[in-house]
Amino acid sequence: MIDNSIGPIDGALAAHVERALAGYLAERHAGMAEMAPSFGSAVESLSAFVLSGGKRLRPTFAWWGWRGAGGAGDGEQADAVLRAVSALELIQACALVHDDLMDASAVRRGKPTVHVEFAARHRERGWQGSPERFGAAAAVLLGDLALAWADDMYTGSGLTADCYVAALPPWQAMRAEMLAGQYLDVLTQAKGDESAEAALSVARMKTAAYTVERPLHMGAALAGAPEPLVTALRAFGADIGVAFQLRDDLLGMYGDTDVTGKPAGDDLREGKRTLLMSVGLRRADAAGRATEARLLRTALGNDSLDSATVERAREILVDVGAVAEVEAKIEQLTGTALTALRTVELAEPAGAVLDGLAVTATRRTS
């Protein structure tokens, strides 16, 4: 059972999620350490990664989907729902560990990424073979473990049979959509697709579906929400989720590294075909600014890009109006999301909270 001594779940949601995750991971780590001590130390690294921070947005949206559809804010069933939605953070851990590996990212949340950490462990201990291959293998396996444990935590959360079955379709869809989005991301990079349609498709599948839309769907399903309410929450979630990704793209280019935990310009070095880059290239081409367009295209996917070139790319994106256009798109999506939300009546305080979360997700600085 969740310890509610610090108050109802509504008022301390992040703390409850953190404790649920910590308790679950400690239990699984103990079992693994007893069975295979060497693997236990790897699991310890995964646990540290999961608990190292993060906004806990996915459980938060799922919880307020539950509350908005009439679910209680405390009691035995609420405790089970809290554990079930906390499992979303393990899906997120899988996505981040694998995404960092695919993008060859060195830093996450201000610390070495998992594949970098394990490559360094191999190197420091003088083990045989390639440190990089060992780091990659460890990241694949630990990401897979996080996904498996997400299922285990969800199924073992204590939900009633009816609740478990009702929320299974969004849970299953969310996992598949997240993986599909990851594939579309790498496919878009491989094809060099500069279209806005491709960028928005990746944002919709890779981020919006499993960050906002499906968590809301899952929470509402757990409360037995009628179809019109589910439809409205999903519409809200889809648009806020894309807006969230577009804000992430801007932060990836212009954010403060000390705040975001990732070096500015990493998306450029990794060759990410974001909407920001798509708009920038389209606008540079349309304005006949061939030199600037060529610099942007040459910079995309150049992992040895120097800071001066990153800074010049950032200036170009502002000068051609790409940043302003993406900001306008974020505002438009936030507006349509809130309009969708107001087509239905939510149990309070969920409506006010979701309004606030829309602002938090789309105007954040980290």
C-alpha positions as CSV (number, residue, x, y, z in Angstrom):
1,M,0.0,0.0,0.0
2,I,1.1,3.6,-0.7
3,D,2.0,5.6,2.4
4,N,-0.5,8.5,2.4
5,S,0.9,10.0,5.6
6,I,2.0,13.2,3.8
7,G,-1.5,13.8,2.6
8,P,-3.9,12.8,-0.2
9,I,-2.3,11.6,-3.5
10,D,-3.5,14.7,-5.4
11,G,-1.4,17.0,-3.3
12,A,1.9,15.0,-3.4
13,L,1.6,13.0,-6.6
14,A,5.3,13.2,-7.7
15,A,6.4,12.1,-4.2
16,H,4.0,9.2,-4.3
17,V,5.2,8.1,-7.8
18,E,8.8,8.4,-6.6
19,R,8.2,6.2,-3.6
20,A,6.2,3.6,-5.6
21,L,9.1,3.3,-8.1
22,A,11.7,3.2,-5.4
23,G,9.9,0.4,-3.6
24,Y,9.3,-1.6,-6.7
25,L,12.9,-1.3,-7.9
26,A,14.3,-2.1,-4.5
27,E,12.3,-5.3,-4.4
28,R,13.3,-6.3,-8.0
29,H,17.0,-5.4,-7.4
30,A,17.1,-7.5,-4.2
31,G,15.8,-10.5,-6.2
32,M,18.2,-10.0,-9.0
33,A,21.2,-9.4,-6.7
34,E,20.5,-12.7,-4.9
35,M,20.1,-14.7,-8.2
36,A,23.0,-13.1,-10.1
37,P,25.1,-10.6,-8.1
38,S,26.9,-9.3,-11.3
39,F,23.6,-8.5,-12.9
40,G,22.4,-7.0,-9.6
41,S,25.0,-4.2,-10.0
42,A,23.7,-3.5,-13.5
43,V,20.1,-3.3,-12.2
44,E,21.4,-0.9,-9.5
45,S,22.5,1.4,-12.4
46,L,19.1,1.1,-14.0
47,S,17.3,1.9,-10.7
48,A,19.6,5.0,-10.3
49,F,18.7,6.2,-13.8
50,V,14.9,5.8,-13.2
51,L,15.1,7.6,-9.9
52,S,17.6,10.3,-11.1
53,G,14.9,12.9,-11.9
54,G,12.4,13.6,-14.6
55,K,9.1,15.4,-14.7
56,R,6.9,12.4,-14.0
57,L,4.5,13.8,-16.6
58,R,3.2,10.4,-17.8
59,P,1.9,9.2,-14.4
60,T,0.7,12.8,-13.8
61,F,-1.5,12.8,-16.9
62,A,-2.7,9.3,-16.3
63,W,-3.6,10.2,-12.7
64,W,-5.6,13.2,-13.8
65,G,-7.3,11.2,-16.5
66,W,-8.4,8.9,-13.6
67,R,-9.5,11.8,-11.4
68,G,-11.2,13.6,-14.3
69,A,-13.3,10.6,-15.1
70,G,-14.5,10.4,-11.5
71,G,-11.8,8.2,-9.8
72,A,-11.2,8.8,-6.1
73,G,-8.1,10.7,-4.8
74,D,-7.4,8.3,-2.0
75,G,-8.3,4.9,-0.7
76,E,-7.3,1.3,-1.7
77,Q,-8.3,1.6,-5.3
78,A,-6.5,5.0,-5.7
79,D,-3.3,3.3,-4.3
80,A,-3.5,0.6,-6.9
81,V,-4.1,3.2,-9.7
82,L,-1.1,5.1,-8.4
83,R,1.1,2.0,-8.7
84,A,-0.3,1.2,-12.1
85,V,0.4,4.7,-13.6
86,S,3.8,4.8,-11.9
87,A,4.8,1.9,-14.2
88,L,4.7,4.4,-17.1
89,E,8.0,5.8,-15.9
90,L,9.6,2.4,-16.6
91,I,8.4,2.7,-20.2
92,Q,9.9,6.1,-20.3
93,A,13.2,4.7,-19.0
94,C,13.3,2.1,-21.8
95,A,12.7,4.8,-24.3
96,L,15.4,7.1,-23.0
97,V,18.1,4.4,-22.6
98,H,17.5,3.1,-26.1
99,D,17.1,6.6,-27.6
100,D,20.4,7.8,-26.1
101,L,22.1,4.7,-27.6
102,M,20.6,5.2,-31.1
103,D,21.5,8.9,-31.1
104,A,24.9,8.3,-29.6
105,S,24.1,10.8,-26.9
106,A,26.7,11.2,-24.2
107,V,24.7,13.1,-21.5
108,R,21.3,12.7,-20.0
109,R,20.0,14.7,-17.0
110,G,23.5,16.1,-16.6
111,K,25.1,12.6,-16.2
112,P,26.7,10.0,-18.6
113,T,24.1,8.1,-20.6
114,V,23.7,4.4,-19.8
115,H,25.7,3.1,-22.7
116,V,28.5,5.6,-22.0
117,E,28.5,4.6,-18.3
118,F,28.9,0.9,-19.0
119,A,31.5,1.5,-21.7
120,A,33.5,3.5,-19.1
121,R,33.0,0.6,-16.6
122,H,34.4,-1.8,-19.1
123,R,37.4,0.4,-19.9
124,E,38.3,1.2,-16.3
125,R,38.3,-2.5,-15.3
126,G,40.3,-3.7,-18.3
127,W,37.8,-6.2,-19.6
128,Q,38.2,-7.9,-22.9
129,G,36.7,-6.7,-26.2
130,S,35.3,-3.3,-27.2
131,P,34.1,-1.0,-24.4
132,E,31.6,0.6,-26.8
133,R,30.1,-2.7,-27.8
134,F,29.8,-3.7,-24.2
135,G,28.1,-0.3,-23.3
136,A,25.7,-0.7,-26.2
137,A,24.8,-4.3,-25.2
138,A,24.2,-3.2,-21.6
139,A,22.0,-0.3,-22.7
140,V,19.9,-2.6,-25.0
141,L,19.4,-5.2,-22.2
142,L,18.6,-2.7,-19.4
143,G,16.2,-0.8,-21.6
144,D,14.5,-4.1,-22.4
145,L,14.4,-4.9,-18.7
146,A,12.8,-1.6,-17.9
147,L,10.0,-2.3,-20.5
148,A,9.5,-5.8,-19.1
149,W,9.3,-4.4,-15.5
150,A,6.8,-1.8,-16.6
151,D,4.4,-4.6,-17.6
152,D,5.2,-6.4,-14.3
153,M,4.6,-3.3,-12.2
154,Y,1.3,-2.6,-14.0
155,T,0.0,-6.2,-13.7
156,G,1.0,-6.4,-10.1
157,S,-0.4,-3.1,-9.1
158,G,-3.5,-4.4,-7.3
159,L,-6.0,-3.2,-9.8
160,T,-9.4,-4.9,-9.8
161,A,-9.9,-7.3,-12.8
162,D,-12.4,-4.9,-14.4
163,C,-10.0,-1.9,-14.2
164,Y,-7.0,-4.0,-15.4
165,V,-8.9,-5.2,-18.5
166,A,-10.4,-1.7,-19.2
167,A,-7.0,0.0,-19.3
168,L,-5.2,-2.8,-21.2
169,P,-6.0,-1.5,-24.8
170,P,-4.4,2.0,-24.2
171,W,-1.5,0.3,-22.3
172,Q,-0.8,-2.0,-25.2
173,A,-1.2,0.6,-27.8
174,M,1.1,3.0,-26.0
175,R,4.0,0.6,-26.0
176,A,3.7,-0.2,-29.7
177,E,3.2,3.5,-30.6
178,M,6.3,4.5,-28.7
179,L,8.4,1.9,-30.5
180,A,6.9,2.9,-33.9
181,G,7.8,6.5,-33.1
182,Q,11.3,5.6,-32.4
183,Y,11.6,3.7,-35.7
184,L,10.0,6.7,-37.6
185,D,12.6,8.9,-36.0
186,V,15.6,6.9,-37.2
187,L,13.9,6.3,-40.6
188,T,13.4,10.0,-41.1
189,Q,17.0,10.7,-40.3
190,A,18.2,7.9,-42.6
191,K,16.1,9.1,-45.5
192,G,17.0,12.7,-44.9
193,D,13.3,13.6,-45.0
194,E,13.0,17.4,-44.4
195,S,9.2,17.6,-44.7
196,A,7.1,19.1,-41.9
197,E,4.7,16.1,-42.3
198,A,7.5,13.7,-41.4
199,A,8.6,15.8,-38.4
200,L,5.0,16.1,-37.1
201,S,4.4,12.4,-37.6
202,V,7.5,11.5,-35.5
203,A,6.3,14.0,-32.8
204,R,2.9,12.5,-32.8
205,M,4.0,8.9,-32.5
206,K,7.2,9.1,-30.6
207,T,6.2,11.7,-28.0
208,A,2.5,12.7,-28.0
209,A,1.0,9.3,-27.9
210,Y,2.9,7.9,-25.0
211,T,3.6,11.1,-23.1
212,V,0.1,12.6,-22.9
213,E,-2.6,11.0,-25.0
214,R,-2.4,7.4,-24.0
215,P,-1.7,8.1,-20.3
216,L,-4.8,10.2,-20.2
217,H,-6.7,7.4,-22.0
218,M,-5.3,4.9,-19.6
219,G,-6.4,6.9,-16.5
220,A,-9.8,7.5,-17.9
221,A,-10.3,3.9,-18.8
222,L,-9.3,2.8,-15.3
223,A,-12.2,5.0,-14.0
224,G,-14.7,3.5,-16.6
225,A,-15.0,6.8,-18.6
226,P,-17.7,7.0,-21.3
227,E,-16.4,7.3,-24.9
228,P,-17.0,11.0,-25.4
229,L,-14.8,11.8,-22.4
230,V,-12.1,9.4,-23.6
231,T,-12.3,11.0,-27.1
232,A,-12.0,14.6,-25.7
233,L,-9.0,13.6,-23.4
234,R,-7.2,11.9,-26.3
235,A,-7.7,14.9,-28.5
236,F,-6.4,17.2,-25.8
237,G,-3.5,14.8,-25.2
238,A,-2.5,14.5,-28.8
239,D,-2.2,18.2,-29.4
240,I,-0.5,19.0,-26.1
241,G,1.9,16.1,-26.7
242,V,3.0,17.4,-30.1
243,A,3.3,20.9,-28.6
244,F,5.4,19.4,-25.8
245,Q,7.8,17.9,-28.4
246,L,8.0,21.1,-30.3
247,R,9.0,22.9,-27.1
248,D,11.5,20.1,-26.5
249,D,13.0,20.8,-30.0
250,L,13.4,24.5,-29.2
251,L,15.0,23.7,-25.9
252,G,17.3,21.2,-27.7
253,M,18.6,24.1,-29.8
254,Y,18.3,27.0,-27.4
255,G,18.0,25.6,-23.9
256,D,20.4,26.2,-21.0
257,T,22.5,23.0,-20.7
258,D,22.7,23.4,-16.9
259,V,18.9,23.3,-16.9
260,T,18.1,20.8,-19.6
261,G,20.9,18.4,-18.7
262,K,21.8,18.0,-22.4
263,P,24.2,20.0,-24.5
264,A,22.6,22.6,-26.7
265,G,22.7,21.7,-30.4
266,D,22.7,17.9,-29.8
267,D,19.7,17.5,-32.0
268,L,21.6,19.2,-34.8
269,R,24.6,16.9,-34.3
270,E,22.4,13.8,-34.2
271,G,20.7,14.8,-37.5
272,K,17.2,15.2,-36.0
273,R,14.7,16.3,-38.7
274,T,12.6,18.3,-36.3
275,L,9.8,20.7,-37.3
276,L,12.2,23.5,-36.4
277,M,14.7,22.3,-38.9
278,S,12.1,21.6,-41.5
279,V,10.6,25.1,-41.3
280,G,14.1,26.7,-41.2
281,L,15.2,24.9,-44.4
282,R,11.9,25.7,-46.2
283,R,12.1,29.3,-45.2
284,A,15.8,29.6,-46.1
285,D,15.1,28.0,-49.5
286,A,12.1,30.2,-50.2
287,A,14.0,33.4,-49.3
288,G,16.8,32.4,-51.7
289,R,19.3,32.2,-48.8
290,A,21.3,29.4,-50.3
291,T,24.4,29.9,-48.1
292,E,22.3,29.6,-44.9
293,A,20.3,26.6,-46.2
294,R,23.6,24.9,-47.1
295,L,25.0,25.5,-43.6
296,L,21.9,24.0,-42.0
297,R,22.0,20.9,-44.2
298,T,25.7,20.4,-43.7
299,A,25.4,20.8,-40.0
300,L,22.6,18.2,-39.7
301,G,24.1,14.9,-38.6
302,N,27.7,16.3,-38.2
303,D,28.7,14.9,-34.8
304,S,31.9,16.9,-34.8
305,L,30.1,20.2,-35.1
306,D,31.9,23.1,-33.3
307,S,30.1,25.5,-31.1
308,A,30.6,28.4,-33.6
309,T,28.7,26.5,-36.3
310,V,25.9,25.6,-33.8
311,E,25.6,29.3,-32.8
312,R,25.4,30.3,-36.5
313,A,22.7,27.7,-37.2
314,R,20.7,29.0,-34.2
315,E,21.0,32.6,-35.6
316,I,19.8,31.4,-39.0
317,L,16.8,29.7,-37.6
318,V,15.8,32.9,-35.8
319,D,16.5,35.1,-38.8
320,V,14.4,33.2,-41.2
321,G,11.5,33.1,-38.8
322,A,11.6,29.3,-38.1
323,V,11.6,29.8,-34.3
324,A,8.6,32.2,-34.5
325,E,6.7,29.8,-36.7
326,V,7.3,26.9,-34.3
327,E,6.3,29.1,-31.3
328,A,3.0,29.9,-33.2
329,K,2.4,26.2,-33.8
330,I,2.8,25.5,-30.1
331,E,0.3,28.2,-29.3
332,Q,-2.1,26.9,-31.9
333,L,-1.9,23.3,-30.6
334,T,-2.3,24.4,-27.0
335,G,-5.5,26.3,-28.0
336,T,-7.1,23.4,-29.9
337,A,-6.2,21.1,-27.0
338,L,-7.9,23.3,-24.5
339,T,-10.9,23.7,-26.8
340,A,-11.2,19.9,-26.9
341,L,-11.0,19.6,-23.2
342,R,-13.8,22.1,-22.7
343,T,-16.2,20.0,-24.7
344,V,-16.7,17.6,-21.8
345,E,-17.3,18.0,-18.1
346,L,-14.5,16.7,-15.9
347,A,-14.7,15.8,-12.2
348,E,-12.9,18.7,-10.4
349,P,-10.2,19.6,-9.7
350,A,-9.1,17.7,-12.8
351,G,-10.1,20.4,-15.3
352,A,-8.2,23.1,-13.7
353,V,-5.2,20.9,-13.2
354,L,-5.1,19.8,-16.8
355,D,-5.3,23.4,-17.9
356,G,-2.2,24.1,-15.8
357,L,-0.4,21.0,-17.1
358,A,-1.0,22.2,-20.6
359,V,0.9,25.4,-19.8
360,T,3.6,23.5,-17.9
361,A,4.2,21.1,-20.8
362,T,4.3,23.7,-23.5
363,R,6.1,26.7,-21.9
364,R,8.7,24.9,-19.8
365,T,12.4,25.8,-19.8
366,S,13.7,22.2,-19.1
